[in-house]
Amino acid sequence: MATCTGPTSPARNWSSSTGKDGVACPRAYDIGLLHALSLTQSATASRIRTEFAHVLESPGGRNGELVALAQLLQVIGHGRHRELADRLTGRAQQLTGTPVPTPTA
C-alpha cells in the first residue's frame, strides 16, 4: 500500500503504527482498515463499529478510517479486492457526504 502521508502533512493524532517506509499512520488506521475489510460481512462490520465506536466516531478515528478506505480504493483501482468496491465507496460517501466514484481496474 501507499504511504499514509508525506513529511509535510498537517495531520494530527498519529499513532506509533507505521506504514510503508516507516511513515506514521493515523491513530485509528488499523481499526478503520479492519472495519473496511469486514464490510462484506455485515454482522462483523457492525460488531467492529460497536466495539470500537469510541475510536471510530472521534475526529482522529474518522481520519484513520478515511485513510484506510482511500488506500483500499486505490488497490481496487489496480484490480484487487473488487468485491469490496461498492461497500467501500458507500462507506466513504457516508463519512464524507461526497459522492465517491467506484474505481475501475
Secondary structure, 3 states (H helix, E strand, C coil): CCCCCCCCCCCCCEEEEECHHHCEEECCHHHHHHHHHCCCCHHHHHHHHHHCHHHHCCHHHHHHHHHHHHHHHHHHHCCCCHHHHHHHHHHHHHHHCCCCCCCCC
